[in-house]
Amino acid sequence: MIEESLHKIQQRMADAMASVGRTDTALLVAVTKNHPVTAVEEVARLGCTHVGENRVQEAKEKQMLYTGPKLVWHLIGHLQVNKVRQAVPKFDLIHSVDSKKLLDEIEKVAAKHDKVQDILLQVNVAREASKSGMSVEDFPDIRDYAKTLPHVRVKGLMCMAPFFENPEDARPIFRVAHALYEDMKGYFPDGDIQYLSMGMTHDFEIALQEGANIVRVGTAIFGERVYN
């Protein structure tokens, strides 16, 4: 089931990009939250080596059990300041950085590990009270602050659209995020800003049409989540 679902998602991604004339590539992050480590091993076996987790503790447990090919681990859920100490050693890319306080803690912990931590800045374009992310107004200040930290490397931007019955309604939000992403490139060293992470199971095709190059898909690959 996972193999068939994964291939369908990859084909839909290719079709969405072709529909707007895109010839570049986009990265599929398989979101394994609330799925067992066997699901991680299965997608890795199928060649999908980018895995996303929402919670630090769940990722740590899976990493201890995982025995397959080397993976790139993405933290896509909200990161609390008190979890940074655990997150930095475990994740290759943290998508959900949204404050100077969080940046300061990541800088401190990464320095202790002699690591430069790759991050994305999460912007709450839709101004949803229930979602994390900085406001569009706060973005320039936090962006410029992040640039000053030697153990933090900003790689791009993350955006999460509200759930719309019609995914087409997310298009204006993705369009704003893409404009912010393109503008970011002028503030960082050439080549640093590489990733625009937006689009999930219900809206990833719209996100790809609007310039996303990372999509985060779980349910469409693994089925409904298993809650313990």
N, C-alpha and C positions, 0 to 999 in steps of 0.2 A: 504493500500500500504506500509506504513512504517513498519508494523508488518511483512509482508511477506519479505520485503527487509532485515530487521534486521536479521531474521532467516536465510536467505540465506548467509549473511555475516558471521554469527556465524558458519555456517556449513563449509563455505569455509576456515575460519580460522582453524577450527579443522582438516580439510582435509590437509591443507598445513603443519600443525605441525606434523600430523601423517606421512606424506610423508617422513619426515627426522627423524622419530623416537622420536620426542619430546613428553614427557609425562607431562611437566609442564603446566602452564597456561599463557595465554596472555590476556591483558586488551584491550577492545575495547573502544576507546574514540569517541563518536558520535559528529561530528563537525557540529555545528548548525549555523555557520556564515551565515547571510543573510536569515535565516529561522525564522519564528515567534515563540513566546514562546509556542504556542500550539504544535509545533514539539518537543520541549524540554519535555513538559508534556507527550507527547505520548511515547517517548522512555523510559522515567522514569517509566511510567505505565507498560511498557513491561520488566522492570528489568534492563535496561541499565542506570546506575546512574553516569557514568563518561561522562562529557560533555566538549567539547572543543570550545573555542572562539578565534578568531583572534584579536579582538579589545576590549580594556578595556571598552569603553563607551557602546558598544552594549551588553556586558556581564552585566554591571551594570543595564541597562534598563530591561533586561530579568529577572535578579535576583529580581528586584522590583516587577515584575508582576507574577513571578513563585509561584505556591501554592502547588506543588506536594511533593513527598518524598524527603528527604535530598539528595543532589547531591554533587559530587566531581567535582569542576570546574578547568579546565586546560586552561591556557593561552598558545596557540600554535603559535600565530603570533608574529612578531617582536615587542619588547617592547622598546619604547623610554624612555630615562632617565626621561623626564618631566611627564611621565605617571605612574611612579613607585608608587607615593603617592596614586594614585587611585587603582592601581593593587594589592598591597600587602594585603589590607583588604578583597579583593574579590576573590582571587584565592588560591586554595590549592596547586597547582603545576604549576610553571612557567617553560615552556620547553625551552625558547628562550634566555637564558642568554649567552652573548658572549663577554663580556669585563669587565675589572676591574672597569671601570667607572660605569657600570650598577650594578656590585656587590656592590660597595661602596654605591650607592643610595639605593639598596634593604636592605643592612645592616642598614643604617640610619633609614629608614622608619619602618622596622620590629622592630627595637629596641624601637621606639616610641610606637608601638602597643603591645609591650611585646610579640612578636611572633617570632618563629623560622620559617623562610620561606623556604619551600621545593622548590628546583630548579633542573633543568637539564642544563647541559652545551651544547650549540648548536655548533657543529663543521661542517664547510662547507668543507666536504671531497672532493667534486667534484670541488671546487674552482670556483664556479659560481659567476660571478660579480653581478648578479641580486639577489642573495640570501644573507641573513644574516648568521651569524655564524663565529666563529673564525677559523683561519687556523689550520691545523694539527700541524704546527710548533709552533704556539702560545699556543697550548692546554696545554702542561705541566706547563708552567708558570702561566696561569690563573687558572688551576686546583689547583695548590699548594696555590695560593693566596686565592682562595675561601675557602680552608680548614681552614684558619686562622680566619674567620669571625664568631663570636659567634651566630649571629642571621640569618645565612644562613646555610642551610643543603643541601649539594649536594647529590642527589638521583640517579644520572646517567647521561646519555648522550642522546642528540637528534640529529638526522641527517635527512636531506631532500635531496633525490636524484633528479637530473634533470628529467624532463618529457621525457621519451623515448617511441617511438612508440612500441618497444618491451620491456616490463618490465624486461625481462631477462638481458638487458643491465645494469640495476641498481645493479645487484648482486655484482660486484667487489666493488662498493661504500659501500654497506651494510656490506660487509665482512671486509673492513677497519674499519668501525665504530664499528663493533662487537669486533674487536681486541683491539681498544682503550678502549671500555667499560670493557672488561675483565681485561685489564691492570690497569684500575682505581681502581679496588677493593683492590689492594695492597697498596693504598695511603690513604685510609679512614678507619674509624673504621668498624669492622666486621658488616655486615648487612646493612650498610648505602647505599651502591651502589646496587640499586634494579632494575632500569628501563633503558631499551634501547628503546627509542621512535623513531621508523622509520617505514615507510610504510604508504601509503595513498590509496585512492580508486583504482588507476591504478596499484599499485605495492606491496600491502600489503602482498600478498602470498609469493613473493620472499623475502620480509623483514622477514617474520616469519621463512622461511626456513633458513635464515642467522642469526637467534637469537633474533630478536625483541621480546619484551614482552609488548610493547604498540604499537598499530596501531591507526592511526587517520583517520577515514573514515566519509565523509559527503555525497558526491554526490550519492554513491551507496546505501545509506540508504534513503535519503530524496529527491532524484532527483536533477535536476539542481537548482542552487541557484536563489532566487528571489531578484533582485536588485531594490532598491527603487530610 
